[in-house]
Structures are given as C-alpha cells and as structure tokens.
C-alpha cells in the first residue's frame, strides 16, 4: 500500500498554496450526477502534490491487454458503484483500488469541469485532491501497468494539436505528447487542459 500521510497542511507556505488551489477550482457541489450527457456516472481523482516548489499530478497507464482503453493514460477513476451517492467517494475508492492511495491520505480541494465521453457514454466528474509527495504506489495488477507522476509545467509544455483517427473518423484534438511515454488524449486531455487553465498562474509559485 502507499504509505499513509497526514491530510493536514504541513507548513504555512503549503497552507497558502492549498487556499490558492481551492480558489482556482470549482466547488465540490458542482460535480453532481446529471450535469452532463452520459449514461454512466463516473469520477476520477486528480491528485496533486508539491515537490521542490512545483506542482505535480498522478496518472495511470492501463494494461495493454484490457478490453476497454488498453494502454491509455488516464487519471485514476471509474464508474460509480451502487450506493455511492457522492461521486467524491467514487473517485477516492477508485484511486485506492487502482494505485493504492489511501483515502485518508487525500485532502479534497474542489472539482474540475465534468466531461462526457462520446463512444462509451460516460459522464466523468473530476475531483482534485492534495497529497504528500514521495508516496509509494501499489498498482492494481489486473488494471494498471504503470503509475506516472508528471510536473504540471512539463505537462503544459507537452501540449499539441494532433490529427487523430477514431473508428475510421479523422479529427484534430488537443493532446499531451509525453516523450517516450505515450500520448494523453480524449477525456483525460480535456480534464488536464481544464486543470492547467485554472492552475496556470500557480505553476511557478507553488510551495513558495
């Protein structure tokens, strides 16, 4: 399991950063079921941490032998289980199942704009949480091939417009091309773009 960490902010400078992050995000109540098109309600956790004064986030690379979205890079998350009326519970549960991140190690700060998936009819609600740096991950052996930790400044620099081909239909889309590590696209890229737009002014001042 990932080692547990305190959800309290550890220093005055971190406290200021936490408040700045919260101010840039949507209210948690903004991610209620039914706000966007999608037959299946789902949630993802956008886990942020500060290391060496820079903001980072955590992605997973799905196993290449999965039937759905094989090998794709995404935030930890999945569909809402029966009885989960609060989608933040879904996001935290999925992160614990997929990468071994204890729910108690996450301080939820807010949400990002929900986004739909066209082909699979998911309504994805992103929740943003603050964690401590240096956690040890335990990827789910049946779902996750690798856990990726990326600096937000590096992620922003990886943005490009690219011609994609899905089910024989060509289109141009925003993607994040990670040198030698794959491409972030689709709903995950839309969530990442929203995150970067909101937190852009903080990328060079986190932790100061």
ChimeraX attribute file (.defattr): number of C-alpha atoms within 10 A of each C-alpha:
attribute: neighborCount
match mode: 1-to-1
recipient: residues
	/A:1	14
	/A:2	16
	/A:3	14
	/A:4	16
	/A:5	16
	/A:6	12
	/A:7	16
	/A:8	14
	/A:9	16
	/A:10	10
	/A:11	10
	/A:12	11
	/A:13	12
	/A:14	17
	/A:15	14
	/A:16	15
	/A:17	20
	/A:18	18
	/A:19	11
	/A:20	15
	/A:21	20
	/A:22	18
	/A:23	14
	/A:24	19
	/A:25	19
	/A:26	17
	/A:27	14
	/A:28	19
	/A:29	11
	/A:30	14
	/A:31	23
	/A:32	15
	/A:33	20
	/A:34	11
	/A:35	13
	/A:36	17
	/A:37	17
	/A:38	18
	/A:39	13
	/A:40	17
	/A:41	22
	/A:42	24
	/A:43	30
	/A:44	28
	/A:45	29
	/A:46	28
	/A:47	25
	/A:48	25
	/A:49	21
	/A:50	19
	/A:51	14
	/A:52	9
	/A:53	14
	/A:54	17
	/A:55	23
	/A:56	21
	/A:57	23
	/A:58	19
	/A:59	20
	/A:60	23
	/A:61	23
	/A:62	24
	/A:63	20
	/A:64	14
	/A:65	12
	/A:66	13
	/A:67	7
	/A:68	11
	/A:69	13
	/A:70	15
	/A:71	18
	/A:72	20
	/A:73	25
	/A:74	26
	/A:75	27
	/A:76	28
	/A:77	25
	/A:78	21
	/A:79	18
	/A:80	22
	/A:81	13
	/A:82	6
	/A:83	6
	/A:84	10
	/A:85	12
	/A:86	15
	/A:87	25
	/A:88	26
	/A:89	17
	/A:90	24
	/A:91	27
	/A:92	27
	/A:93	23
	/A:94	24
	/A:95	27
	/A:96	23
	/A:97	18
	/A:98	24
	/A:99	24
	/A:100	19
	/A:101	27
	/A:102	17
	/A:103	17
	/A:104	13
	/A:105	21
	/A:106	23
	/A:107	19
	/A:108	21
	/A:109	21
	/A:110	23
	/A:111	25
	/A:112	22
	/A:113	18
	/A:114	24
	/A:115	20
	/A:116	21
	/A:117	16
	/A:118	12
	/A:119	8
	/A:120	11
	/A:121	13
	/A:122	21
	/A:123	24
	/A:124	29
	/A:125	31
	/A:126	29
	/A:127	29
	/A:128	26
	/A:129	24
	/A:130	22
	/A:131	24
	/A:132	21
	/A:133	15
	/A:134	12
	/A:135	16
	/A:136	13
	/A:137	16
	/A:138	18
	/A:139	23
	/A:140	17
	/A:141	11
	/A:142	11
	/A:143	19
	/A:144	23
	/A:145	19
	/A:146	19
	/A:147	20
	/A:148	14
	/A:149	14
	/A:150	15
	/A:151	18
	/A:152	23
	/A:153	16
	/A:154	14
	/A:155	18
	/A:156	18
	/A:157	12
	/A:158	15
	/A:159	18
	/A:160	11
	/A:161	11
	/A:162	14
	/A:163	10
	/A:164	15
	/A:165	11
	/A:166	8
	/A:167	6
	/A:168	7
	/A:169	7
	/A:170	10
	/A:171	10
	/A:172	10
	/A:173	16
	/A:174	17
	/A:175	22
	/A:176	23
	/A:177	19
	/A:178	15
	/A:179	8
	/A:180	6
	/A:181	10
	/A:182	13
	/A:183	17
	/A:184	23
	/A:185	20
	/A:186	20
	/A:187	19
	/A:188	22
	/A:189	20
	/A:190	19
	/A:191	23
	/A:192	26
	/A:193	19
	/A:194	16
	/A:195	21
	/A:196	17
	/A:197	12
	/A:198	16
	/A:199	20
	/A:200	16
	/A:201	12
	/A:202	19
	/A:203	18
	/A:204	14
	/A:205	12
	/A:206	23
	/A:207	21
	/A:208	13
